[in-house]
Amino acid sequence: MKKFDKYIGKNVLAGILIVLLVLVGLFTFFAFIDEVDDIGKQRYGLWEAIEHVLLEIPGYVYDLFPTAALLGSLLGLGQLANNNELTVMRAAGVSIVRIAVSALKVGFGLTLIVMVIGETLAPFSGQYAKSMRATAQSEHEHQQMVFSSRYGFWAHDGNNFINIRTIYPDGGFGIISLYEFDDSQRLRALIYARIAYYEDGQWLLKDVEKTNIDVNKVTREYLKETTWDAILKPELVKIVVVRPHQLSSFGLSKYIDYLKQNGQRTTQYELAFWTRLSYPLVSITMTLLAIPFVFGSLRSVSVGQRILVGALLGVGFHMLNQATGNMGLVYGIYPAVSALLPPVLFLVLAIVMMRRIV
């Protein structure tokens, strides 16, 4: 049986890797085409565009693997079916369940590898890509931005440092801390504002507490509102805003705790957290779903027809996943239910179809 496992596994592995390579290549190519329009903005050149696209590849691998698992399993097992090798195996006493287990072993092993990529490399490279892109496209060379999921958004603006804790839907920022330094890197003033809006090329700060630090004394003043000229623009902050799908499970958990402590909504991030937890179930379900089609109605069709059916199933799953997620956010459905419902439904579909051919 080990020889059967190795032979089936090798074909399934080759099919999944080929499909994954094609899908990632296509997404990378189209991503680069999108970046071409931005080449030439400030310091964002050809190499920066290439670097940005390459840094996004680990995220593409993580996002596209379930689809690759379905199409690749159809491709690998379908090739065995077209060569009548599965028929010979069945005649030799190898059950369909045994063949399915051999395919699932490969799918599960690859799922673990991709999960490691999605939990470590993909979030880091994705956030770095966004930060690098924002810095290169900023109008001033010394304007740099860094995001910290624990302490909000930090920006370097000349000799000043800005910390933004909250971004409001209407474009305003909340809980702003401005640290002004002189040319000798000595702290000159500390400004705290409850809320800030960008109007007419400058910042309007409201409910301001300003602490002036001099060599001999420290003074404090309170202002209802004041303006502050800065090269920092809100568009750059929004570029590096935390996107749920770009955080690891651990990062999402920490960020959810942070939002709860600050009285902010966490539903979107909880949905992303549960979606990540359901990732192994999705990948295994996609691999299992290919088995009935190879032994069922598609056992004698061409590879192209199998790929078409697999693509339709993948699109159907994606649409159902998006619909349940959005409905969950709108109607307040518990995020775990919204995240787990699509893979569970497709798993039930795969099991029902398996029972019909066994």
TABELSUL-V87195 format. One record per run of one state. SS is the DSSP state (alpha for helix, beta for strand, coil for the rest). FROM is the first residue (numbers start at 0). LEN is the number of residues. If there is no record, write none. Layout:
ss=<SS | SS>
from=<FROM | FROM>
len=<LEN | LEN>
This chain:
ss=<coil | alpha | coil | beta | coil | beta | coil | alpha | coil | alpha | coil | alpha | coil | alpha | coil | beta | coil | beta | coil | beta | coil | beta | coil | beta | coil | beta | coil | beta | coil | alpha | coil | alpha | coil | alpha | coil | alpha | coil | alpha | coil | alpha | coil | alpha | coil>
from=<0 | 1 | 36 | 40 | 41 | 43 | 44 | 45 | 55 | 56 | 82 | 84 | 91 | 95 | 137 | 143 | 148 | 151 | 157 | 159 | 167 | 172 | 181 | 186 | 199 | 201 | 213 | 217 | 228 | 233 | 239 | 243 | 246 | 248 | 261 | 266 | 277 | 278 | 295 | 302 | 331 | 334 | 357>
len=<1 | 35 | 4 | 1 | 2 | 1 | 1 | 10 | 1 | 26 | 2 | 7 | 4 | 42 | 6 | 5 | 3 | 6 | 2 | 8 | 5 | 9 | 5 | 13 | 2 | 12 | 4 | 11 | 5 | 6 | 4 | 3 | 2 | 13 | 5 | 11 | 1 | 17 | 7 | 29 | 3 | 23 | 1>
